[in-house]
Amino acid sequence: MTAIETGAASPGGASVIGTLSPSRAGDFMTCPLLYRFRVIDRIPERPSPAAVRGTLVHAVLERLFDIPAARRTPAAALELLAPEWDRLLAEEPELATLFDGEDVEGARAEWLAEARAMVERYFALEDPRRLEPASRELYVETVLDSGLQLRGYIDRLDVAPTGDVRVVDYKTGRAPSADFEARALFQMKFYALVLWRLHGTVPRLLQLMYLGNGEILRYAPDEADLRATERKVDALWQAIRRAMETGEWRPRKSRLCDWCDHQARCPSFGGEPPPLPVVAAGAGAPRDEVSPRDPRDDV
């Protein structure tokens, strides 16, 4: 059992009306139609090199803490890259086709070099020899008074001797500009809300570590922040329910469309969505049954 135990009890005894993870909540905020394609239609998406690299780097940093503290060096971390990549390939053989074009070997070598650079950059941000995380890849879930179940995976949880909790998330992208910090922190506040509802204590610090450019974003939440986050996720769920009832999943065009797999079926790009799946009577709202550990969250 991890140092922080999890549960799914609702304080008010409410029955579960649906489930939401931070990745799916982020999808709906980005584009309701994207949420539909991923949760309602469950249309497969080809894994992107950036997302898979994020998964690889996360795996290396998770395994790093299996090594005795004194041996947690950059060289030791880099030695984990090849076996972790082999493990990912064994689990998902389709990743062997991640690279295409005329120079597949060159593309793969460049991709691995970028992964190595991110692992090395991590050591410029903190010294893992001085850390003993309470939990890694911690699955958490809780049910709000509204009946909405929240769930997700936390990259790392650090607990100080005083009991103060730090929630840590690794990102392999670059730190956002000040204008987009609030959006970046939503995922972390989501996790903080779950932990607060589970244990009654607000985490002392939320820390996003951007390995793409070696920056750290830190935020100290309070109860008011987490109450506001709870209201936000409840409102998001109501918006999802309305879309389910009306069948209206509106696209929201943005710069993120450049990386979307669904342009061919998106009205914003001249496409047409497939017919909505037939939902059995009494099936209710979607329960976000997709794995809450979304590799896209790692970027």
NORJOLIN-V661922 format. One record per residue. SS is DSSP state (helix for helix, strand for strand, loop for the rest). Layout:
# NORJOLIN-V661922
SS
SS
This chain:
# NORJOLIN-V661922
loop
loop
loop
loop
loop
loop
loop
loop
loop
strand
loop
loop
loop
loop
loop
loop
loop
strand
strand
strand
strand
helix
helix
helix
helix
helix
helix
helix
helix
helix
loop
helix
helix
helix
helix
helix
helix
helix
helix
helix
loop
loop
loop
loop
loop
loop
loop
loop
helix
helix
helix
helix
helix
helix
helix
helix
helix
helix
helix
helix
helix
helix
helix
helix
loop
loop
loop
loop
helix
helix
helix
loop
loop
helix
helix
helix
helix
helix
helix
helix
helix
helix
helix
helix
helix
helix
helix
helix
helix
helix
helix
loop
helix
helix
helix
helix
helix
loop
loop
loop
loop
loop
loop
helix
helix
helix
helix
helix
helix
helix
helix
helix
helix
helix
helix
helix
helix
helix
helix
helix
helix
helix
helix
helix
helix
loop
loop
helix
helix
helix
loop
loop
loop
loop
strand
strand
strand
strand
strand
strand
strand
strand
strand
loop
loop
loop
loop
strand
strand
strand
strand
strand
strand
strand
strand
strand
strand
strand
strand
loop
loop
loop
loop
loop
strand
strand
strand
strand
strand
strand
strand
loop
loop
loop
loop
loop
loop
helix
helix
helix
helix
helix
helix
helix
helix
helix
helix
helix
helix
helix
helix
helix
helix
helix
helix
helix
helix
helix
helix
loop
loop
loop
loop
loop
strand
strand
strand
strand
strand
strand
loop
loop
loop
loop
strand
strand
strand
strand
strand
loop
loop
loop
helix
helix
helix
helix
helix
helix
helix
helix
helix
helix
helix
helix
helix
helix
helix
helix
helix
helix
helix
helix
helix
helix
helix
helix
loop
loop
loop
loop
loop
loop
loop
loop
helix
helix
helix
helix
helix
loop
loop
loop
helix
helix
helix
loop
helix
helix
helix
loop
loop
loop
loop
loop
loop
loop
loop
loop
loop
loop
loop
loop
loop
loop
loop
loop
loop
loop
loop
loop
loop
loop
loop
loop
helix
helix
helix
helix
loop
